[in-house]
Amino acid sequence: MPGAVPFDPENWLRPRGRREFDDESIGILANPAPDIDELAAQLRSHFGFLSGLDADDLAALAAGPTSRQTPITQIQQLGRGTLADTPLW
């Protein structure tokens, strides 16, 4: 994919400064606009699960955009096997 870059969990977990947020766009989406520093902290908190990726997660990420089958297979093997025979795109 043009412009695609490898997934890096640190991109979501690193502290962000005010300049990395377009507060005008945020203000359009949320009224009143949230405090930018609080928003940055919430972003890190909500994506905190990315700090504990297991081998299967890392395999799916390493597969990249050209190999959809790895995450599709992982989804089909989840839990009770409900999706085992379901075609996934």
C-alpha positions in Angstrom: 0.0 0.0 0.0 1.4 3.4 -0.9 2.3 5.4 2.2 1.8 2.4 4.5 4.2 2.2 7.4 4.8 -0.7 9.8 2.5 -0.6 12.9 4.3 0.7 15.9 2.4 0.5 19.2 4.7 3.2 20.6 3.0 5.7 18.3 -0.1 5.3 20.4 1.6 5.0 23.8 4.0 7.9 23.6 3.3 11.2 25.3 1.9 13.8 22.9 2.3 17.5 23.0 -0.5 20.1 22.3 1.0 20.8 18.8 0.2 17.2 17.7 -3.5 17.8 18.0 -5.6 19.9 15.7 -7.7 21.6 18.3 -9.8 23.3 15.7 -11.0 19.9 14.4 -11.4 18.6 17.9 -13.6 21.6 18.7 -15.8 20.8 15.7 -16.2 17.2 16.9 -16.8 17.9 20.5 -18.5 20.9 22.1 -17.1 22.0 24.4 -13.7 21.0 23.2 -11.8 18.8 25.7 -8.6 19.9 27.4 -5.8 18.8 25.0 -3.5 17.5 27.7 -6.3 15.4 29.2 -7.2 14.1 25.7 -3.5 13.1 25.2 -3.5 11.2 28.5 -6.8 9.5 27.7 -5.4 8.4 24.3 -2.4 6.7 26.0 -4.7 5.1 28.6 -7.2 3.7 26.0 -4.5 2.2 23.9 -2.5 0.9 26.9 -3.4 -2.7 25.9 -0.9 -2.3 23.1 2.0 -2.5 25.6 1.2 -6.2 26.3 1.0 -7.7 22.8 1.5 -11.5 22.6 3.2 -13.6 19.9 -0.1 -13.9 17.9 -0.7 -10.2 18.0 2.9 -9.5 16.9 2.6 -12.1 14.0 -0.6 -10.3 12.8 1.2 -7.0 12.9 4.3 -8.3 11.2 2.2 -9.7 8.4 1.5 -6.2 7.2 -1.1 -4.9 4.8 -0.2 -7.5 2.1 -1.1 -10.5 4.2 -4.7 -10.4 5.4 -4.9 -14.1 6.0 -2.9 -14.1 9.3 -5.4 -11.9 11.3 -8.4 -13.6 9.5 -7.2 -17.0 10.6 -6.7 -15.7 14.2 -10.2 -14.3 14.2 -11.6 -17.6 13.0 -9.8 -19.4 15.8 -11.2 -17.2 18.6 -13.1 -18.5 21.5 -15.8 -21.0 20.8 -15.1 -21.2 17.1 -18.2 -19.3 16.2 -16.5 -17.8 13.1 -14.5 -20.9 12.1 -16.6 -21.6 9.0 -17.6 -18.0 8.3 -16.1 -16.4 5.2 -14.2 -13.2 6.4 -13.0 -10.5 4.1 
